[in-house]
């Protein structure tokens, strides 16, 4: 007896027409997936490049308006590394995919602590100064507690979104105030604060406006293309948009932090390498998580509350424990351990999310 031919998907077919049907479907799926992956890559490049031009142009405009270099360094430049996450989160919520935006916020924080800090520590061991332990890290834990409390009822309301976003502006004001105090106490500090190298000494107004506008356009278009590609990957691979946000989108939007922290570690600017991650994580929980609540308030996947948020808290506690060890430093061995944590979480979550699912 001759059995019917099997298709590329392992399905039996019973006739010449059906012999071609499933392979054609497989080709269409592969082609659609290729377009989605290409869209994600193009979106990543556009968002990262656009964020750089946007920040440079905005800093130039602020300088022309007489804004102090320290304030520019502590606000505009600091905001720039979180701009991709915020734009992608907002676009995802506007496109009806708030889960991707929420996943982006939590996933970016996990990526920052594990991959970004781990890679920076492998390049050069990082020493954590007492100021960071006494001031910034406790504030980060406070923000995490507030965000977790907002999500605990499995809903993110518009009011909660506005509270988080308002907290972002309060944070920026607090950082600026602390920066001014430090500069007054120690005039030898760089005039631009952290990220001062990204502040142009002088930039003609037309060029500043052009860079600002082009950067903003690339940010908007790139984030929209990235979200479209992310939704397509989720649909074609049969995974949730939350998982795509936690993994692919979070990894892509964390590229500016990765580049900035590794470059800072190479220059032995350890405060910038670590402060960049801590500051970005605070920005993500307040701004990136707040936007989906404002634009598309609604229910939150329970797995975010019982799986991903505890993992984010756990890796941040791990960072704190490393900082409190003898010498208050993160060495190359700890850096490799952090990278392995990232790889394990990423692979298990993307390939088999049920492995990390909690009841």
C-alpha positions as CSV (number, residue, x, y, z in Angstrom):
1,X,0.0,0.0,0.0
2,X,1.3,3.4,-0.9
3,X,0.9,6.0,1.7
4,X,0.0,9.6,0.8
5,X,2.9,12.0,0.5
6,X,3.9,14.0,3.6
7,X,4.2,17.8,3.4
8,X,7.0,19.9,4.7
9,X,5.0,20.2,8.0
10,X,4.8,16.4,8.4
11,X,1.1,16.3,7.4
12,X,-0.3,13.7,5.1
13,X,-2.0,14.9,2.0
14,X,-4.4,13.0,-0.3
15,X,-4.1,14.6,-3.7
16,X,-2.0,16.6,-6.0
17,X,-3.7,19.9,-5.1
18,X,-3.2,19.2,-1.4
19,X,0.4,18.1,-2.0
20,X,1.2,21.8,-2.9
21,X,-1.1,23.5,-0.4
22,X,0.8,23.0,2.8
23,X,4.3,23.7,1.3
24,X,2.9,26.9,-0.2
25,X,1.6,27.8,3.2
26,X,5.0,27.1,4.8
27,X,6.7,29.3,2.2
28,X,4.3,32.1,3.0
29,X,4.9,31.8,6.7
30,X,8.7,31.8,6.2
31,X,8.5,34.8,3.9
32,X,6.2,36.7,6.3
33,X,8.5,35.9,9.2
34,X,11.5,37.1,7.1
35,X,9.7,40.4,6.6
36,X,8.9,40.7,10.3
37,X,12.5,40.0,11.3
38,X,13.8,42.5,8.7
39,X,11.4,45.1,10.1
40,X,12.6,44.6,13.6
41,X,16.3,45.0,12.5
42,X,15.5,48.1,10.4
43,X,13.4,49.5,13.3
44,X,16.3,48.9,15.8
45,X,18.8,50.7,13.6
46,X,16.4,53.6,13.0
47,X,15.5,54.0,16.6
48,X,19.1,53.9,17.9
49,X,20.4,56.3,15.2
50,X,17.4,58.6,15.6
51,X,17.8,58.7,19.4
52,X,21.5,59.8,19.0
53,X,20.6,62.6,16.5
54,X,17.6,63.6,18.6
55,X,19.6,64.0,21.8
56,X,22.5,65.8,20.0
57,X,20.1,68.3,18.4
58,X,18.0,68.8,21.6
59,X,21.2,69.4,23.5
60,X,22.3,71.9,20.9
61,X,19.0,73.7,21.0
62,X,19.0,73.9,24.8
63,X,22.5,75.3,24.8
64,X,21.5,78.0,22.3
65,X,18.6,78.9,24.7
66,X,21.1,79.3,27.5
67,X,20.4,76.1,29.5
68,X,23.2,75.1,31.8
69,X,25.4,72.2,30.4
70,X,25.0,70.3,33.7
71,X,21.2,70.4,33.4
72,X,21.5,69.3,29.8
73,X,23.8,66.4,30.7
74,X,21.6,65.2,33.6
75,X,18.2,65.5,31.8
76,X,18.3,65.5,28.0
77,X,21.3,63.2,27.5
78,X,20.1,60.9,30.3
79,X,16.6,60.8,28.7
80,X,18.2,59.9,25.4
81,X,19.2,56.4,26.4
82,X,15.6,55.6,27.4
83,X,14.0,57.3,24.4
84,X,13.9,54.1,22.3
85,X,12.1,52.2,25.1
86,X,9.6,55.0,25.6
87,X,8.8,55.5,21.9
88,X,8.5,51.8,21.3
89,X,6.3,51.3,24.4
90,X,4.1,54.2,23.3
91,X,3.8,53.0,19.8
92,X,3.0,49.5,20.9
93,X,0.2,50.7,23.2
94,X,-1.2,52.9,20.4
95,X,-1.1,49.9,18.0
96,X,-3.2,47.9,20.5
97,X,-0.3,45.9,21.9
98,X,0.2,47.3,25.4
99,X,1.6,43.9,26.6
100,X,4.6,44.4,24.3
101,X,5.2,47.9,25.9
102,X,5.0,46.5,29.4
103,X,7.2,43.6,28.5
104,X,9.7,46.1,27.0
105,X,9.9,48.0,30.3
106,X,10.5,45.0,32.5
107,X,12.7,43.1,29.9
108,X,14.9,46.1,29.3
109,X,15.6,46.4,33.1
110,X,16.5,42.7,33.3
111,X,18.7,43.1,30.2
112,X,20.4,46.2,31.6
113,X,21.4,44.6,34.9
114,X,22.5,41.2,33.4
115,X,23.8,41.8,29.8
116,X,24.7,45.4,29.9
117,X,26.5,45.5,33.3
118,X,27.8,42.0,32.7
119,X,29.4,43.0,29.4
120,X,30.8,46.2,31.0
121,X,32.3,44.2,33.9
122,X,34.0,41.8,31.5
123,X,35.6,44.7,29.6
124,X,36.8,46.3,32.9
125,X,35.9,45.4,36.5
126,X,33.5,47.9,37.9
127,X,33.8,49.6,41.4
128,X,30.6,50.8,42.9
129,X,31.0,54.0,45.0
130,X,29.1,54.5,48.2
131,X,27.1,57.4,46.8
132,X,25.4,55.0,44.4
133,X,24.6,52.6,47.2
134,X,23.3,55.3,49.5
135,X,21.3,57.4,47.0
136,X,20.4,55.9,43.6
137,X,19.9,52.2,44.3
138,X,17.5,52.8,47.2
139,X,15.5,55.1,45.0
140,X,15.4,52.4,42.3
141,X,14.0,49.9,44.8
142,X,11.4,52.4,45.9
143,X,10.3,52.9,42.3
144,X,10.1,49.1,41.7
145,X,7.9,48.7,44.8
146,X,5.5,51.4,43.6
147,X,5.3,49.9,40.1
148,X,4.8,46.4,41.5
149,X,2.0,47.7,43.7
150,X,0.3,49.3,40.7
151,X,0.4,46.1,38.7
152,X,-0.6,43.8,41.6
153,X,-4.3,43.9,40.8
154,X,-3.5,42.8,37.3
155,X,-4.5,46.2,35.9
156,X,-2.7,49.3,34.9
157,X,-5.0,52.3,34.9
158,X,-4.7,55.7,33.3
159,X,-4.3,57.3,36.7
160,X,-1.5,55.0,37.6
161,X,0.2,55.7,34.3
162,X,0.0,59.4,34.9
163,X,1.4,58.9,38.4
164,X,4.4,57.0,37.0
165,X,5.0,59.5,34.3
166,X,4.8,62.4,36.8
167,X,7.3,60.5,38.9
168,X,9.7,60.6,35.9
169,X,9.6,64.4,35.9
170,X,10.1,64.5,39.7
171,X,13.1,62.2,39.2
172,X,14.6,64.4,36.6
173,X,14.2,67.5,38.8
174,X,15.8,65.6,41.7
175,X,18.7,64.4,39.6
176,X,19.3,68.0,38.4
177,X,19.2,69.3,41.9
178,X,21.7,66.7,43.2
179,X,23.9,67.4,40.2
180,X,24.0,71.1,41.0
181,X,24.9,70.4,44.6
182,X,27.7,68.1,43.6
183,X,29.1,70.7,41.1
184,X,29.0,73.4,43.7
185,X,30.8,71.2,46.2
186,X,33.4,70.0,43.7
187,X,34.0,72.5,40.8
188,X,36.5,70.1,39.3
189,X,33.6,67.8,38.2
190,X,32.8,67.8,34.4
191,X,30.6,70.7,33.6
192,X,28.2,68.5,31.7
193,X,27.8,65.8,34.3
194,X,27.4,62.2,33.2
195,X,27.2,62.1,29.4
196,X,28.9,65.5,29.0
197,X,30.8,64.2,26.0
198,X,27.4,64.1,24.1
199,X,26.8,67.8,24.6
200,X,28.0,69.9,21.7
201,X,30.0,73.0,22.7
202,X,28.3,75.0,20.0
203,X,25.8,74.1,17.4
204,X,24.2,76.5,14.9
205,X,20.4,76.8,15.5
206,X,19.4,75.6,12.0
207,X,21.7,72.5,12.3
208,X,20.3,71.8,15.8
209,X,16.7,72.0,14.6
210,X,17.5,69.8,11.6
211,X,19.2,67.1,13.8
212,X,16.4,67.3,16.3
213,X,13.7,66.9,13.7
214,X,15.4,64.1,11.7
215,X,16.1,62.3,14.9
216,X,12.5,62.6,16.1
217,X,11.2,61.3,12.7
218,X,13.5,58.3,12.8
219,X,12.5,57.6,16.4
220,X,8.8,57.7,15.5
221,X,9.0,55.8,12.2
222,X,11.6,53.3,13.5
223,X,9.6,52.5,16.6
224,X,6.5,51.9,14.6
225,X,8.3,49.6,12.2
226,X,9.9,47.7,15.1
227,X,6.5,47.2,16.7
228,X,5.0,46.0,13.5
229,X,7.8,43.5,13.1
230,X,7.5,42.4,16.7
231,X,3.8,41.7,16.4
232,X,4.5,39.8,13.2
233,X,7.1,37.6,14.9
234,X,4.8,36.9,17.7
235,X,2.0,35.9,15.3
236,X,4.2,33.7,13.1
237,X,6.0,31.9,15.8
238,X,2.9,31.5,18.0
239,X,4.4,33.3,21.0
240,X,2.8,36.1,23.0
241,X,3.5,39.8,22.3
242,X,4.5,40.0,26.0
243,X,7.4,37.5,25.4
244,X,8.5,39.4,22.3
245,X,8.5,42.6,24.3
246,X,10.5,40.9,27.1
247,X,13.1,39.5,24.7
248,X,13.7,40.8,21.2
249,X,12.3,44.3,21.7
250,X,13.9,44.7,25.1
251,X,17.3,43.6,23.8
252,X,17.1,45.9,20.8
253,X,16.0,49.0,22.8
254,X,18.8,48.3,25.4
255,X,21.5,48.7,22.7
256,X,22.2,52.4,23.6
257,X,22.8,51.4,27.2
258,X,25.0,48.5,26.2
259,X,27.1,50.7,23.9
260,X,27.3,53.5,26.5
261,X,28.2,51.3,29.4
262,X,30.8,49.3,27.6
263,X,32.4,52.5,26.2
264,X,32.5,54.0,29.7
265,X,34.1,50.8,31.1
266,X,36.8,51.0,28.4
267,X,37.6,54.6,29.4
268,X,37.6,53.5,33.1
269,X,34.6,55.7,33.8
270,X,33.0,53.2,36.1
271,X,30.5,55.6,37.7
272,X,29.0,56.3,34.2
273,X,28.9,52.6,33.3
274,X,26.9,51.7,36.4
275,X,25.0,55.0,36.9
276,X,23.8,54.7,33.3
277,X,22.1,51.4,34.0
278,X,20.6,52.4,37.4
279,X,19.3,55.7,35.9
280,X,17.9,54.0,32.8
281,X,16.1,51.4,34.9
282,X,14.4,54.2,36.9
283,X,13.4,55.9,33.7
284,X,12.0,52.6,32.3
285,X,9.8,51.9,35.3
286,X,8.4,55.4,35.4
287,X,8.2,56.5,31.7
288,X,8.2,53.3,29.7
289,X,5.8,51.5,32.0
290,X,3.6,54.6,32.5
291,X,2.9,55.2,28.7
292,X,0.9,51.9,28.1
293,X,-1.2,52.8,31.2
294,X,-2.0,56.3,29.8
295,X,-2.5,55.3,26.1
296,X,-4.1,51.9,26.5
297,X,-5.1,51.2,30.2
298,X,-6.3,47.7,30.9
299,X,-5.4,44.3,32.2
300,X,-1.9,43.1,32.7
301,X,-0.8,39.5,32.1
302,X,-0.4,37.8,35.5
303,X,2.9,36.3,34.4
304,X,4.4,39.8,34.5
305,X,3.5,40.1,38.2
306,X,4.5,36.6,39.4
307,X,7.3,35.8,37.0
308,X,9.0,38.7,35.3
309,X,8.8,41.4,38.0
310,X,10.3,39.1,40.7
311,X,13.1,38.1,38.2
312,X,13.8,41.9,37.7
313,X,13.8,42.4,41.5
314,X,16.0,39.3,41.9
315,X,18.7,40.4,39.5
316,X,18.7,43.9,41.0
317,X,19.2,42.4,44.5
318,X,22.0,40.3,43.0
319,X,23.6,43.6,41.8
320,X,23.2,45.0,45.3
321,X,24.8,41.9,46.8
322,X,27.8,42.1,44.4
323,X,28.1,45.8,45.3
324,X,28.2,45.1,49.0
325,X,30.9,42.4,48.8
326,X,34.5,43.1,49.8
327,X,35.8,45.9,47.7
328,X,32.3,46.9,46.4
329,X,33.1,45.8,42.9
330,X,31.8,43.7,40.0
331,X,34.6,41.6,38.6
332,X,34.9,39.7,35.4
333,X,33.7,36.5,37.0
334,X,30.5,38.2,38.2
335,X,30.1,39.8,34.8
336,X,30.2,36.4,33.1
337,X,27.7,35.1,35.7
338,X,25.3,38.1,34.9
339,X,25.6,37.4,31.2
340,X,24.8,33.7,31.8
341,X,21.7,34.7,33.8
342,X,20.6,36.8,30.8
343,X,21.1,34.1,28.3
344,X,19.3,31.5,30.4
345,X,16.3,33.8,31.0
346,X,16.2,34.9,27.3
347,X,16.4,31.4,25.8
348,X,14.0,29.7,28.3
349,X,11.4,32.5,28.0
350,X,11.5,32.7,24.2
351,X,11.7,29.0,23.4
352,X,9.6,27.6,26.1
353,X,7.8,30.3,28.2
354,X,5.9,27.6,30.1
355,X,9.1,26.6,31.8
356,X,9.1,29.9,33.7
357,X,5.4,30.2,34.1
358,X,4.1,30.3,37.7
359,X,0.6,29.4,38.9
